[in-house]
């Protein structure tokens, strides 16, 4: 068996790649994660629920004496039931899941447990302050995810969490699988190499810096201690089946298959298996077509945008005053394509000089380089039209705050595809229909995935992915990620 990277034989690294099993320990990981959950529950119950509501502060040991015996029994039952639910129903202690998927499941379990807790408390004759119950569960909702993150960081530091992995595949699906896996660092999959399933290619380089192994199926037993991702192309079905059979026969147990399904909506998709047939049926949920989903999204937009417009009113006044010091208007509306192709004025704080159109026309006429950059993305990295305050507003994304009014009016949404001009719509080709199905968003997948550093085709892919896979939880996740992107100024200019 040979190992090839960048057309050079590096078979000396073969042993190091296939024996680097890290210090991975499933039992240790389970125990630490369970302990972190129990610790979060305990801290919320005793320190938040009892200590803060006791006038005479006491030692932690005496909190058990202060707590009501019935309440402690209910608490122990809730914690035990939660741990069982996390383990059995969602397999949080045995499976690695993407952060936002795991967080959604955590919140769903805790919501059920909070209701059960309230019901059991109401059955007791003793009075229990509602505010105390509320404080406990707010603390639990915050502490459980935080403690999980902290526990995984500790396990990573101790070299217990990383799970050495390989991807079997030598084409586009394998590359996509690598980038998807690598985007979720908290899952702990450490991809050591690609395996060429056909044992033919000696000059391919799927991802820079990741070696490729030429491995026959007979040698696949060496992957026993690895997490194996099988990422074949659709045309390689027979070869995929051969590898699955061989890996199973060799005792390799930790296997995941990543089918080539690019373009198929997968979020919230229901999977059905047919008895005695190796056929998987995916039931697609086109959520944005449903009236209930549109009403939910619209309600969320109205509530959040109205709150932000009130809270940020002083900032609006100050920024507007700074922008108008050159004698121009504080905001401007640029025509964009909205839901079902309806045009609207997308509001922004003015960040350009008064004669920006003339300056742009002159620049594009005199500079072939600038014209090529403009034709590529309809943006200029070093735009001479930007004012001093405008540069700050763009880098901080404050120039987009007036779009909250567009959201409140119903022309835009808090999260959605990028608002584009009419000339750009032609570049969407077959994905044009997806763009027109949703209202443009103040934020979106593009904004939290590199913004201006992402090429145009990838932006289109992000927009269509969002529409095909929409859920309210997706919107919430993107909004939280947007906060980090804005503060870090990732890809902004």
TAFEN-V747333 format. One record per residue. PSI is psi as a letter, one per 20 degrees, with the letter a starting at -180 (none if undefined). Layout:
PSI ; PSI
//
This chain:
p ; q ; p ; p ; p ; l ; j ; p ; p ; l ; i ; h ; i ; g ; g ; h ; g ; i ; i ; n ; j ; b ; k ; p ; o ; g ; g ; g ; g ; g ; g ; g ; g ; g ; h ; h ; g ; g ; g ; g ; g ; g ; g ; g ; g ; g ; g ; g ; h ; g ; g ; h ; j ; p ; g ; o ; q ; r ; q ; h ; h ; i ; h ; h ; h ; h ; q ; p ; g ; g ; h ; g ; g ; g ; g ; g ; g ; g ; g ; g ; h ; g ; g ; g ; g ; h ; g ; g ; g ; i ; l ; h ; i ; h ; q ; p ; q ; q ; g ; h ; g ; g ; g ; g ; h ; g ; h ; g ; g ; h ; g ; g ; h ; h ; g ; g ; g ; g ; g ; h ; h ; h ; i ; q ; h ; q ; p ; o ; p ; h ; h ; g ; g ; g ; g ; g ; h ; g ; g ; g ; h ; g ; h ; g ; h ; g ; h ; g ; g ; g ; g ; h ; g ; g ; h ; g ; h ; i ; k ; h ; h ; p ; o ; p ; q ; q ; p ; o ; q ; k ; a ; h ; h ; g ; g ; h ; g ; g ; h ; g ; g ; i ; i ; m ; h ; i ; h ; j ; o ; n ; o ; h ; r ; q ; p ; o ; h ; i ; k ; g ; p ; j ; j ; q ; n ; g ; p ; p ; i ; o ; q ; p ; p ; o ; p ; r ; h ; h ; i ; i ; h ; i ; j ; h ; j ; q ; p ; p ; p ; o ; m ; r ; r ; h ; i ; k ; g ; g ; h ; g ; h ; g ; h ; g ; g ; g ; g ; g ; h ; i ; j ; o ; h ; n ; p ; p ; p ; n ; q ; n ; k ; p ; i ; p ; p ; h ; p ; j ; p ; p ; p ; p ; q ; p ; p ; j ; p ; m ; p ; p ; p ; p ; o ; p ; n ; n ; h ; i ; h ; p ; h ; h ; g ; h ; g ; g ; g ; g ; g ; g ; g ; g ; g ; g ; h ; g ; g ; h ; h ; g ; h ; j ; g ; h ; h ; g ; g ; g ; g ; h ; g ; h ; h ; j ; i ; j ; i ; r ; q ; h ; r ; q ; p ; p ; p ; r ; p ; b ; p ; k ; j ; p ; q ; r ; o ; o ; q ; q ; p ; p ; j ; r ; r ; h ; l ; h ; g ; g ; g ; g ; g ; g ; g ; h ; h ; i ; o ; h ; g ; h ; g ; g ; g ; g ; h ; g ; j ; k ; q ; p ; g ; m ; o ; i ; i ; p ; r ; g ; h ; h ; g ; g ; h ; g ; h ; i ; j ; h ; i ; i ; h ; i ; i ; h ; h ; h ; g ; h ; i ; j ; h ; r ; r ; h ; p ; a ; r ; p ; p ; r ; r ; h ; h ; h ; h ; h ; i ; i ; c ; i ; j ; h ; h ; g ; g ; i ; i ; q ; q ; q ; q ; h ; r ; a ; h ; g ; h ; j ; k ; i ; c ; i ; i ; p ; r ; g ; h ; h ; g ; g ; g ; g ; g ; h ; g ; g ; g ; h ; k ; q ; q ; h ; h ; g ; g ; g ; g ; h ; g ; h ; h ; h ; g ; h ; g ; g ; h ; i ; k ; p ; j ; p ; none
//
